[in-house]
């Protein structure tokens, strides 16, 4: 049995607060947490509980928020196993907590606790359900049961009177217990709800404020015992003081498992000691936790994207993260983006603990990027991880397309950028290994901007190269480097240009008057869009030369890119009477030879 056990009952403030309070969010309180502390004053969490040492008690930080508000730390079966293992073998009656079943009333959600489903339950299941509904660690309630009435380790069967005031709720030091809260079921729910209410009701933000000095007395109604200034560091510690508004003096801490002197108070000392002995350090691991997930060079010149998550067990609020490059601080960011995976793993923290930050001004080459979680209240800053990243220096891009766009011409398009500049860069075009053009990659390419957030859309290039002969050609594009690096080939593509000998047709040859022949048709050379010469022969003798430049829309439709100026008409005179053979020849341009266009025609001259 603790020494003494009834001192820790809540005073008049706790009894007053038994009414339903205004609803508020827990974030109101945790936002008041103080700035970074760089040393851990409490013992680290361990898997095995260790005996408490009085010199480790810190009145400003009795228990961490992560421990206090972890409502799912134990299941009903785990609580039952704890009651059996910790309970005295000599306590065998039906009211021993390890043996107790009770009728528990269901309760609706009220802005402080979620809905609670009661029924005829084991006491362990009542405790587990209440803890989950109100978000209070069942370990906190188990310790409170022990420090108030020694109900966990009692060697005798508890009386109804002891169960009626099991957690001391509504039992101030200066007045009888409030009968409205008598009964084990009411005591457990009311105490858990009140612990949670201290963190959400604005009524409780002034008496024991977080982050500001406040006088905490050593003993109830004993002015001669005095008080000392305490800067309470977190909401959970403030909740303990609202429930038991005294701190242990030096005498109580020197004799941690016994009595102190006439000015000693034991409630919060015993809570801290019991929690330490049963479950390990109430403070636990107070340093920030998190991870550097990735560092990727992207998003613009000299820019890298850094992602991960960070949280501090002392608070559900987001914390700051500092980013260092090669040992130099470059960015501070709030880890407050949505991370559903973190919310599922740590329900009491919630999901708003991710960070996704862009850092810029990084030179080309290999760099080490490190991320640090900045401590929120109690503990020290922690390195969450480091990762190397190589910032590119050479241009990048692509030759997207090369197409034949007309006689002797190819159209090309693509995009290019240099990671060391936000300005458009030059692109050089080569055909069959010979330089042909210098382009500026400043055309609109919204697809590039979408794929590379942080870069502008002015990264495209396009042009038409003319004066090429017919046949197969290789077209290559090169991004011209800016700063470090070298010029880079963006791609090569082959294209087949039409070429060779002329084609066409002698549509008709007629004689409309004595001694004349009229010839009509069209001719085109695939090496040029210009009109070409056509020679007309009669019976194998050259009789006319004409430029095939007349309008022929049908030819333009059939040969896009060549235009319509490819028709010819000519009249040959002085032709003898009789039958004659008329042929037309297209005169070659460039590589190739003159060829007959279409079939020869026979005409009878009068």
Long-range contacts (C-beta under 8 A, 24 or more apart in sequence): 1-150, 1-153, 1-154, 2-146, 2-147, 2-150, 2-266, 2-270, 2-274, 3-257, 3-258, 3-259, 3-266, 3-270, 4-259, 4-266, 5-146, 5-147, 5-148, 5-149, 5-150, 5-270, 6-148, 6-149, 6-168, 7-173, 7-220, 7-244, 7-246, 7-265, 7-266, 7-267, 8-144, 8-147, 8-148, 8-168, 8-243, 8-244, 8-266, 8-267, 8-268, 8-270, 8-271, 9-148, 9-165, 9-168, 9-169, 9-171, 9-172, 9-173, 9-244, 9-267, 10-168, 10-169, 10-170, 10-171, 10-172, 10-194, 10-242, 10-243, 10-244, 11-172, 11-173, 11-174, 11-220, 11-244, 11-245, 12-172, 12-174, 12-175, 13-207, 13-242, 13-245, 14-169, 14-170, 14-172, 14-194, 14-242, 14-243, 15-170, 15-171, 15-172, 15-175, 15-178, 17-194, 17-197, 17-198, 17-201, 17-203, 17-204, 17-242, 18-169, 18-170, 18-178, 18-180, 18-181, 18-190, 18-194, 20-110, 20-111, 20-112, 21-111, 21-112, 21-197, 21-200, 21-201, 21-203, 22-111, 22-201, 22-202, 22-203, 23-110, 23-111, 23-112, 23-200, 24-200, 24-201, 24-202, 25-200, 26-69, 26-199, 26-200, 26-235, 26-316, 27-316, 27-317, 28-200, 28-202, 28-205, 29-199, 29-200, 29-205, 29-210, 29-235, 29-238, 30-65, 30-199, 30-234, 30-235, 30-315, 30-316, 30-317, 31-317, 32-205, 32-209, 32-210, 32-211, 33-210, 33-211, 33-233, 33-234, 33-314, 33-315, 33-317, 33-376, 33-377, 34-210, 34-211, 34-231, 34-233, 34-377, 36-374, 36-375, 36-376, 36-381, 37-233, 37-375, 37-377, 37-378, 37-379, 37-380, 38-375, 38-380, 38-381, 39-379, 39-380, 40-283, 40-286, 40-287, 40-378, 40-379, 40-380, 41-378, 42-281, 42-282, 42-283, 42-286, 42-378, 43-276, 43-281, 43-283, 44-281, 44-284, 44-285, 45-280, 45-281, 45-283, 45-284, 45-285, 46-280, 46-281, 47-280, 48-280, 49-276, 49-277, 49-278, 49-279, 49-280, 50-276, 50-277, 50-280, 50-281, 51-276, 51-277, 52-256, 52-272, 52-273, 52-276, 52-277, 53-256, 54-252, 54-253, 54-254, 54-255, 54-256, 55-253, 57-248, 57-253, 57-269, 57-272, 59-216, 59-228, 59-230, 59-247, 59-248, 59-268, 60-230, 60-231, 60-232, 60-233, 60-237, 61-232, 61-233, 61-234, 61-237, 61-283, 61-377, 61-378, 62-236, 62-237, 62-240, 62-268, 62-271, 62-272, 62-282, 63-140, 63-236, 63-237, 63-240, 63-271, 63-272, 63-275, 63-282, 63-283, 64-234, 64-236, 64-282, 64-283, 64-284, 64-286, 64-313, 64-314, 64-378, 65-234, 65-235, 65-236, 65-313, 65-314, 65-315, 65-316, 66-284, 66-313, 66-314, 66-348, 66-349, 67-137, 67-139, 67-140, 67-236, 67-275, 67-282, 67-283, 67-284, 67-313, 68-136, 68-137, 68-140, 68-195, 68-235, 68-236, 68-239, 69-135, 69-136, 69-137, 69-196, 69-199, 69-236, 69-316, 69-348, 70-137, 70-348, 71-131, 71-132, 71-133, 71-134, 71-135, 71-136, 71-137, 71-138, 71-348, 72-131, 72-132, 72-347, 73-131, 73-137, 73-138, 73-139, 74-128, 74-131, 74-138, 74-139, 75-128, 76-122, 76-124, 76-125, 76-127, 76-128, 76-129, 77-124, 79-124, 79-125, 79-127, 79-128, 79-138, 79-142, 80-122, 80-124, 80-125, 82-142, 83-123, 83-124, 83-152, 86-152, 86-153, 86-278, 87-152, 87-153, 87-154, 88-153, 88-154, 88-155, 90-155, 90-156, 91-154, 91-155, 91-156, 91-157, 91-158, 92-157, 93-157, 93-158, 94-157, 95-157, 95-158, 95-159, 95-160, 95-163, 96-154, 96-157, 96-158, 97-123, 97-124, 97-145, 97-151, 97-152, 97-158, 100-184, 102-126, 102-184, 102-185, 103-185, 104-129, 104-185, 105-185, 107-133, 107-189, 111-200, 112-193, 112-196, 112-197, 112-200, 112-201, 113-189, 113-192, 113-193, 113-196, 116-189, 118-185, 123-184, 126-185, 126-188, 127-188, 130-188, 130-189, 130-192, 131-192, 133-192, 134-189, 134-192, 134-193, 134-195, 134-196, 135-196, 135-348, 136-192, 136-195, 136-196, 139-275, 139-278, 139-279, 140-195, 140-275, 141-167, 141-188, 141-191, 141-192, 142-278, 143-271, 143-274, 143-275, 143-278, 144-168, 144-191, 144-243, 144-271, 146-270, 146-274, 147-266, 147-267, 147-270, 147-271, 147-274, 163-187, 167-191, 169-194, 173-220, 173-221, 174-220, 174-221, 191-243, 194-243, 195-239, 195-243, 198-235, 198-238, 198-239, 198-242, 198-243, 199-235, 199-238, 199-239, 204-238, 204-242, 207-242, 207-245, 208-232, 208-238, 208-241, 208-242, 208-245, 209-238, 210-234, 210-235, 210-238, 216-241, 216-245, 216-246, 216-247, 217-245, 217-246, 217-247, 217-265, 218-246, 218-247, 218-248, 218-249, 218-263, 218-264, 218-265, 219-246, 219-249, 219-262, 219-263, 219-264, 219-265, 220-245, 220-246, 220-265, 222-262, 222-263, 224-263, 225-249, 225-262, 225-263, 226-263, 233-314, 233-377, 233-378, 234-314, 234-315, 234-377, 234-378, 240-268, 240-271, 241-268, 244-268, 244-271, 283-378, 284-313, 285-313, 286-312, 286-313, 286-314, 286-375, 286-377, 286-378, 286-379, 287-312, 287-313, 287-373, 287-375, 287-379, 287-380, 287-381, 287-382, 288-312, 288-313, 288-319, 288-373, 288-374, 288-375, 288-376, 288-379, 288-381, 288-382, 288-384, 289-313, 289-373, 289-382, 290-321, 290-335, 290-353, 290-371, 290-373, 290-382, 290-384, 291-384, 291-385, 292-369, 292-370, 292-371, 292-384, 292-385, 292-386, 292-387, 294-387, 295-369, 295-387, 295-388, 295-389, 296-389, 297-362, 297-389, 297-390, 297-391, 297-392, 297-419, 298-452, 298-453, 298-454, 299-358, 299-360, 299-452, 299-453, 299-454, 299-455, 300-358, 300-360, 300-422, 300-452, 300-454, 300-455, 301-360, 301-418, 301-419, 301-420, 301-421, 301-422, 302-360, 302-361, 302-362, 302-363, 302-364, 302-391, 302-419, 302-420, 303-358, 303-359, 303-360, 303-362, 303-454, 304-358, 304-359, 304-360, 304-362, 304-369, 304-389, 304-391, 305-356, 305-357, 305-358, 306-355, 306-356, 306-357, 306-358, 306-359, 306-369, 306-371, 307-354, 307-355, 307-356, 307-357, 308-354, 308-355, 308-371, 308-384, 308-385, 309-335, 309-339, 309-342, 309-353, 309-354, 309-355, 310-335, 310-353, 310-355, 310-371, 310-373, 310-384, 311-335, 311-342, 311-346, 311-349, 311-353, 311-373, 312-373, 312-375, 312-376, 312-377, 312-379, 314-375, 314-376, 314-377, 314-378, 314-379, 315-376, 315-377, 316-348, 316-349, 316-350, 317-376, 318-352, 318-353, 319-353, 319-373, 319-374, 319-375, 319-376, 320-374, 321-355, 321-357, 321-371, 321-372, 321-373, 321-374, 321-384, 322-371, 322-372, 322-374, 322-381, 323-357, 323-359, 323-369, 323-370, 323-371, 324-369, 324-370, 324-371, 324-372, 325-359, 325-362, 325-367, 325-368, 325-369, 326-367, 326-368, 327-368, 327-370, 330-359, 330-361, 331-357, 331-359, 332-374, 333-357, 335-373, 358-454, 362-389, 362-391, 363-391, 363-484, 364-391, 364-392, 364-393, 364-419, 364-420, 364-483, 364-484, 364-485, 365-390, 365-391, 365-393, 365-484, 366-390, 366-391, 367-391, 391-419, 392-419, 392-485, 393-419, 393-420, 393-481, 393-483, 393-484, 393-485, 394-418, 394-419, 394-479, 394-481, 394-485, 394-486, 394-487, 394-488, 395-419, 395-425, 395-479, 395-480, 395-481, 395-482, 395-485, 395-487, 395-488, 395-490, 396-479, 396-488, 396-490, 397-427, 397-441, 397-459, 397-477, 397-479, 397-488, 397-490, 398-490, 398-491, 399-475, 399-476, 399-477, 399-490, 399-491, 399-492, 399-493, 400-491, 401-493, 402-475, 402-493, 402-494, 402-495, 403-495, 404-495, 404-496, 404-497, 404-498, 405-464, 405-561, 406-466, 406-529, 406-561, 406-562, 407-470, 407-497, 407-498, 407-525, 407-526, 407-527, 407-528, 407-529, 407-561, 407-562, 408-466, 408-467, 408-468, 408-469, 408-470, 408-497, 408-527, 408-528, 408-529, 409-464, 409-465, 409-466, 409-467, 409-468, 409-497, 409-561, 410-464, 410-465, 410-468, 410-473, 410-475, 410-495, 410-497, 411-462, 411-463, 411-464, 412-462, 412-463, 412-464, 412-465, 412-475, 412-477, 412-493, 413-460, 413-461, 413-462, 414-460, 414-461, 414-462, 414-477, 414-490, 414-491, 415-441, 415-445, 415-448, 415-459, 415-460, 415-461, 416-441, 416-459, 416-461, 416-477, 416-479, 416-490, 417-441, 417-448, 417-455, 417-459, 417-479, 418-479, 418-481, 418-482, 418-483, 418-485, 420-482, 420-483, 420-484, 420-485, 421-482, 421-483, 422-455, 422-456, 423-482, 424-458, 424-459, 425-479, 425-480, 425-481, 425-482, 426-479, 426-480, 427-461, 427-477, 427-478, 427-479, 427-480, 427-490, 428-477, 428-478, 428-480, 428-487, 429-463, 429-465, 429-475, 429-476, 429-477, 429-478, 430-475, 430-476, 430-477, 430-478, 431-465, 431-468, 431-473, 431-474, 431-475, 431-476, 432-473, 432-474, 433-474, 436-465, 437-463, 437-465, 439-463, 441-479, 468-497, 469-497, 469-499, 469-527, 469-590, 469-591, 470-497, 470-498, 470-499, 470-500, 470-526, 470-527, 470-590, 470-591, 471-496, 471-497, 471-499, 471-591, 472-496, 472-497, 473-497, 498-526, 498-527, 499-526, 499-527, 499-590, 499-591, 499-592, 500-526, 500-527, 500-591, 500-592, 501-525, 501-586, 501-588, 501-592, 501-593, 501-594, 501-595, 502-526, 502-532, 502-586, 502-587, 502-588, 502-589, 502-592, 502-594, 502-595, 502-597, 503-586, 503-595, 503-597, 504-534, 504-548, 504-566, 504-584, 504-586, 504-597, 504-598, 505-597, 505-598, 506-582, 506-583, 506-584, 506-597, 506-598, 506-599, 506-600, 506-601, 507-598, 508-601, 509-582, 509-601, 509-602, 509-603, 510-603, 511-575, 511-603, 511-604, 511-605, 511-606, 513-606, 514-577, 514-605, 514-606, 515-573, 515-574, 515-575, 515-576, 515-577, 515-605, 516-571, 516-572, 516-573, 516-575, 516-605, 517-571, 517-572, 517-575, 517-580, 517-582, 517-603, 517-605, 518-569, 518-570, 518-571, 518-572, 519-544, 519-568, 519-569, 519-570, 519-571, 519-572, 519-582, 519-584, 519-601, 520-567, 520-568, 520-569, 521-567, 521-568, 521-584, 521-597, 521-598, 522-548, 522-552, 522-555, 522-566, 522-567, 522-568, 522-597, 523-548, 523-566, 523-568, 523-584, 523-586, 523-597, 524-548, 524-555, 524-559, 524-562, 524-566, 524-586, 525-586, 525-588, 525-589, 525-590, 525-592, 527-589, 527-590, 527-591, 527-592, 528-589, 528-590, 529-561, 529-562, 529-563, 530-589, 531-565, 531-566, 532-566, 532-586, 532-587, 532-588, 532-589, 533-586, 533-587, 534-568, 534-570, 534-584, 534-585, 534-586, 534-587, 534-597, 535-584, 535-585, 535-587, 535-594, 536-570, 536-572, 536-582, 536-583, 536-584, 536-585, 537-582, 537-583, 537-584, 537-585, 538-572, 538-575, 538-580, 538-581, 538-582, 539-580, 539-581, 540-581, 543-572, 544-570, 544-572, 546-570, 548-586, 575-605, 576-605, 577-605, 577-606, 578-604, 578-605, 579-603, 579-604, 579-605, 580-604, 580-605
